[in-house]
Amino acid sequence: MLTAITREVSRSLADCELTWLQREPIDFEKARAQHRQYEKCLEALGVQVISLPALESYPDAVFVEDPAIVLDEIAVITTMGCESRRGERESLAEALAAFRPLIRMRNPAKLEGGDVMRIGKDLFVGLSARTDPAGVQQLAEELNPYGYRVTAVELRDCLHLKSACSFIGDGCLLINRAYLDTEPLRNYRFVDVAPDEPAAANALLVDRTVVMPSAFPATANLLQKAGFRVREVDVTELLKAESGVTCSSLLFDF
């Protein structure tokens, strides 16, 4: 069964880490309601949602994608590049241990799950302020026994690889080419984000439905015209925390 681990929004969300966005006021109650609607969207698409309690001391803890990578055989607990977030990992690891054996990455390598895009046995990993070459190398070494291929992708002007592109099925990537070196991704077809929606490349594939923020209607329209089934969710308050739709869940089969 397709399963998602999520986490409730912390009341401290407004104190989140920001790299590329200017800080704006975040309405906690609205953010919490939007996150619940996000979970209901997943449930409507047939996903079993397991919601963990908020970690009030960690503003970004709702973004469960970064501390872990869940594969078919194992789950990898990452050494997050944002050191202030590393305390988020243990309760998430405890939850994942019920579903997968765990591998823990080791310092000083840095890697965050938002930089990892999986397509079958291929993992593309963005080199960002949060993920370094040592992290990519260590991940490749840990996953080699399971037959995964790990490829680094150079990024520019964005937080994570999934800020720049997302796999949307049928051999296609939703992409903002300005944010990354496209050469490692040359074997895939590209669907470019709308020119006036540069932040729209983050999308979550659930079965054959592409879930994306309702804040990017032009890009959603492009996807629909290209034949993709799109489900839009309002996550405007969460977007202020430099998030997308992939980062609020860990999706896997169980």
Secondary structure, DSSP 8 states (H G I E B T S, - for coil): -EEEEEE---TTGGG---SSS------HHHHHHHHHHHHHHHHHTT-EEEEE---TT-TTTT-TTTTEEE-SS-EEE---SSGGGGGGHHHHHHHHTTTS-EEE--TT----GGGEEEETTEEEEEESSS--HHHHHHHHHHHGGGT-EEEEEEB-SSSSHHHHEEEEETTEEEE-GGGB--GGGTTSEEEE--TT-TTTT--EEETTEEEEETT-HHHHHHHHHTT-EEEEE--HHHHTTT--SSTT-EEEE-
